[in-house]
Every structure is written in structure tokens, then in C-alpha cells.
Amino acid sequence: MFTCANCGIVSCEKEEKEVMPKNCPMTTKDYTEITKEYLTEQNKAIFVTAAKIESEGYCEWSRAREVVEFAKRMSYKKIGLAFCKGLKREAKIFDTILRDHGFEVSSIVCKNGGISKEDFGIDDADKLHPGCFEPACNPIAQAIFLNEEKVDLNVVIGLCVGHDTLFYKYAESPVTTLITKDRALAHNPAGALYCYESYYRKQLKAKKNK
Ligand code: SF4
């Protein structure tokens, strides 16, 4: 098991690598084959482009700008937007930005299909409004339809936790995320971690079994 999140040495970011924790992946793993993976044509293009964007726009470019820059520099032509109905306005704005930059855009909302949650095996009691019709999110259809559209890049805008997991699982083209949904924190999930020592501790702390 690896524990990089709790490492106090972080020698991986330094040139001297004499001191490393015992379970550091650098002491136990062989990086030779993995490093070669970055040299395949597509991976290399993505990786080098990402590095250039990081250095050129560091702490200046918004993520929206970075996505546009990434798509342009990768010479992508067609962008797929997989968005949440709750972020339709944001999806429309980003669609406009992409079209202004010359991209073709194919966008699919999470509720496409309009299929009742019950049809997916979700109990009435687990709906937001039991007793009412509620269409389920359909991330697998979002992925499959954007695969059929042969988009060069998928951009996720605010898909729910778990629905995003299914979208990533079924998407065939590369995916990046523009907005990560957090309904309680204005789509800033890091906020709960920034405030973990204060306001969010009670909500996030594991309950111990008695
Ligand atoms: S890779 Fe090794 S040195 Fe780097 S953070 Fe993980 S355990 Fe620490």
C-alpha cells in the first residue's frame, strides 16, 4: 500500500533520492515500461501539451481557458459536452466560447432519454420527490452518443458523483472535467477540505463504532 498523501519527505520532487519512505513506489516499482507509455503518439502529444499549458498559463489562466488552449493545441475539431441539467447555463456559455474559437460542439444533457428512475431500479423512496415522475441521469447514454459523434475530446460539466464515474468508464475519446459538481459549495469541493478543521469536520469525520 502507498501513503504518498502522508509522506513528509517528498523526495520524488527533488533531485536527491537517497532518502525515501520504505513503501515509496520508487523503492518498489519499476518505472521503465510506464515511462515508455508516455512516448506513444497520443500520450506524448497530450502530455507535452499539458506541460506547456501549465507553464504558460500558470496561476493566470482559468480552467476554461486551459481547456480551450488544450483543445486548440491538440488540433481537436469536435468537442463533446456531457453536462448536468443543473448547469445548463454554464454548458451553454462554454458551448458559445468553444464555437467562437472555431470548434464544432456536440452537447448532451444528463437527463437525455427522460427515463423514469424506477426503470433503472431506483426505489420511489430514493427519489428527490417520492411519488412524482423523476427522470434518471443517463451518463452511459451521454458517453455512447458522444462516442458515436466521434468527438475528439469530451468535457464534463458538473456530472454527479458516480454518474461521472460511469461517463468516464464508457467514454472512448479523451475526457477532461471543466466543472466538478458540489451543490453545497458552489462547485468548489475543495472548500470542504479547506474548512475541514472547522465547519466541515462534523460532516466529514468518520463515526466510530461503539
Ligand atoms: S513518491 Fe515516495 S517520496 Fe514521493 S511522496 Fe510518495 S512516498 Fe514520498
Residues whose N, C-alpha, C, O or C-beta is under 5 A from the ligand:
A	BS01	SF4	C4 C7 I9 V10 S11 C12 P21 C24 P25
